[in-house]
Structures are given as structure tokens and as C-alpha cells.
Amino acid sequence: MYDETLRDQKEVVLCEDGTNTLYSKEFDEPYHSTKDGALHESLEKHVKPSFSLKSNQDTLTILDICFGLGYNTFATLYYIKKHNLTTKVHILSPEFDEGLVRSLSTFNFPPEFESIQYIIEAISQNLRYEDEQFKIEILLGDARESIPKVKEKIDIVYQDAFSPAHNPLLWTYEWFRDVRAICKEDAILTTYSTAAAIRLGLYENGFYIFVHRAEMMRYSTVASLQMLEELEYIDMELKKVRNSEARSMKDREYLKDMHS
Ligand SMILES: C[S@@+](CC[C@H](N)C(=O)[O-])C[C@H]1O[C@@H](n2cnc3c(N)ncnc32)[C@H](O)[C@@H]1O
């Protein structure tokens, strides 16, 4: 599916919110929606809904899939600092592009990340960071191999891989089964994908599905292992009746790409 020789070929792209992202030639896709904006998308689709649903917890373990430019992780730290939260956060983030992570100390991030530049530099250099409040670890390598080995139990999953069309093995039923296996019983998952196939893959693994709406943003999906009263619920059984063709994605349909 992807050509690793293209891994180092990336171009900086300016998003409509004024923040920078990259375009990946390997995946033929930008790292963020240039319309929604890198920082805006991280905050609105992942960080804010997650922290609003988990505001009662003193400690949170977050799975950030995948690290990329680190916007979701850095936006989480920015949000916590901005709101003077005392939440202790442990972030685990798979990523197989070591060169990208190591280059982040010189990436032109938005001014919002200035106060955490020392954390960006530490991660760029050591692939991890730890202080009394934050622990961030990059799980270097293929996420399909690293996720089943994770020992921590996860509260929040930011499912932010490249699109299902371009990176299918991080969106299949089996992928979500592996993610679910390391989740706490009340874990939530946030994703930009609203596709029926993706929602079905989550639903078949025990997640309830909800619509998430934010201002100046296309709607997105929140999935939860427990029923949530505060969000707009989607009845997936009804969706299956109305869209009888819809199927979750399966590893076997894409595994040939994994080995090509
Ligand atoms: C859309 S980008 C993630 C954007 C990121 N969340 C951010 O905020 O900058 C997807 C990332 O997944 C990584 N990736 C793709 N397939 C992977 C795999 N099987 N294992 C680990 N990382 C993978 C890519 O190298 C890329 O950095």
C-alpha cells in the first residue's frame, strides 16, 4: 500500500487556521485536514470532547494514534496548561517514522506551543518526556505490533491515522479489537472518520457510537464503551438495516498490502 522510499518526502502546508502541517508523499495525504486546521482539528475533534467527558478523573492514560507531528499530544498539554488542570496524563503514541519525530524540534509550530517547546525538544531528542504531571512515550515501530504489547489500560484513544483509504490496516475490525483489548471498561475514542465502515468496526467491538459537533468544523465521531447521555447517539442496528451493504473493514482484505 505505502512505499517506504517516499517516507522522507514531505512538504509543509499552511492550514486555514494558520497552523502548519505536512503533506506525506508516502501516503499521498496531508497529516491534517487543511480546511479544519492542524491545531483547531486536534483541539476540537480530540482534546476538548475527551476532556469534557473525562473531567472527573485525576489521571488519564491516552493512546495517541499515531504521533505524526505530535499535534494531538501537544494540544493536550497546551489545553491542560491553559486551563490550569492538575490532571496527570500518560500519553502512549505509536509511530514508525522516527525521522519525523526527531525533526520536530525545528518544525514551525503555532505560538500556542511556545510554552511547551522544551517538551517538544525532549521528545524530538529522546522519543519520550517525563515530569511530575506528564509522561509521554513514543512507541517506535508498527502500531499493529506495538499496540498488543501495551500493558497500560487506556482511558482515551485519539484515532488519528491517515485515512482508511490510504492506511486501511489502522481502521479494520481487527485493529479496533486490539485497541479495545487495552482499553478500560469506560474508555472513549475520538476520530475524524464518520464512515459507516469505521463506525461498524467500532460497534462490532462493543463501542457505542455518537456524533460530535463543534463550531467551524465538520462533524466527527466519539465512540464509547459505556453509554453516554450527553452526546447524540447513533443506533447502529438501525444504520445496518438502512444500509445493508455496509461492512466493517477486515485485515484479510488488506494484508497483502502489509507484505508488499
Ligand atoms: C495522519 S498522521 C498523524 C497525525 C498526528 N496525529 C498529528 O497530530 O500530527 C498518521 C501518522 O501515522 C504514522 N503511521 C502510519 N502507519 C503506521 C503504522 N502502521 N504504525 C505506526 N505509525 C504509522 C505515519 O507515519 C504518520 O506520522
Ligand as a Chemical Component Dictionary entry (heavy atoms), coordinates in Angstrom:
data_LIG
# 
_chem_comp.id                   LIG 
_chem_comp.type                 NON-POLYMER 
_chem_comp.pdbx_formal_charge   0 
_chem_comp.three_letter_code    LIG 
# 
loop_
_chem_comp_atom.comp_id 
_chem_comp_atom.atom_id 
_chem_comp_atom.alt_atom_id 
_chem_comp_atom.type_symbol 
_chem_comp_atom.charge 
_chem_comp_atom.model_Cartn_x 
_chem_comp_atom.model_Cartn_y 
_chem_comp_atom.model_Cartn_z 
_chem_comp_atom.pdbx_ordinal 
LIG C1  C1  C 0  -2.324 11.421 9.966  1  
LIG S1  S1  S 1  -0.728 11.252 10.630 2  
LIG C2  C2  C 0  -0.977 11.521 12.356 3  
LIG C3  C3  C 0  -1.128 12.977 12.679 4  
LIG C4  C4  C 0  -0.874 13.227 14.126 5  
LIG N1  N1  N 0  -1.927 12.728 14.965 6  
LIG C5  C5  C 0  -0.647 14.698 14.385 7  
LIG O1  O1  O 0  -1.426 15.290 15.143 8  
LIG O2  O2  O -1 0.282  15.264 13.851 9  
LIG C6  C6  C 0  -0.502 9.493  10.629 10 
LIG C7  C7  C 0  0.836  9.030  11.180 11 
LIG O3  O3  O 0  0.767  7.604  11.268 12 
LIG C8  C8  C 0  2.043  7.063  11.006 13 
LIG N2  N2  N 0  1.806  5.655  10.661 14 
LIG C9  C9  C 0  1.123  5.170  9.597  15 
LIG N3  N3  N 0  1.011  3.848  9.666  16 
LIG C10 C10 C 0  1.623  3.469  10.813 17 
LIG C11 C11 C 0  1.833  2.215  11.441 18 
LIG N4  N4  N 0  1.377  1.079  10.903 19 
LIG N5  N5  N 0  2.495  2.196  12.613 20 
LIG C12 C12 C 0  2.980  3.351  13.167 21 
LIG N6  N6  N 0  2.807  4.558  12.615 22 
LIG C13 C13 C 0  2.136  4.625  11.454 23 
LIG C14 C14 C 0  2.583  7.930  9.906  24 
LIG O4  O4  O 0  3.993  7.879  9.846  25 
LIG C15 C15 C 0  2.061  9.313  10.312 26 
LIG O5  O5  O 0  3.009  10.003 11.068 27 
# 
loop_
_chem_comp_bond.comp_id 
_chem_comp_bond.atom_id_1 
_chem_comp_bond.atom_id_2 
_chem_comp_bond.value_order 
_chem_comp_bond.pdbx_ordinal 
LIG C1  S1  SING 1  
LIG S1  C2  SING 2  
LIG S1  C6  SING 3  
LIG C2  C3  SING 4  
LIG C3  C4  SING 5  
LIG C4  N1  SING 6  
LIG C4  C5  SING 7  
LIG C5  O1  DOUB 8  
LIG C5  O2  SING 9  
LIG C6  C7  SING 10 
LIG C7  O3  SING 11 
LIG C7  C15 SING 12 
LIG O3  C8  SING 13 
LIG C8  N2  SING 14 
LIG C8  C14 SING 15 
LIG N2  C9  SING 16 
LIG N2  C13 SING 17 
LIG C9  N3  DOUB 18 
LIG N3  C10 SING 19 
LIG C10 C11 SING 20 
LIG C10 C13 DOUB 21 
LIG C11 N4  SING 22 
LIG C11 N5  DOUB 23 
LIG N5  C12 SING 24 
LIG C12 N6  DOUB 25 
LIG N6  C13 SING 26 
LIG C14 O4  SING 27 
LIG C14 C15 SING 28 
LIG C15 O5  SING 29 
# 
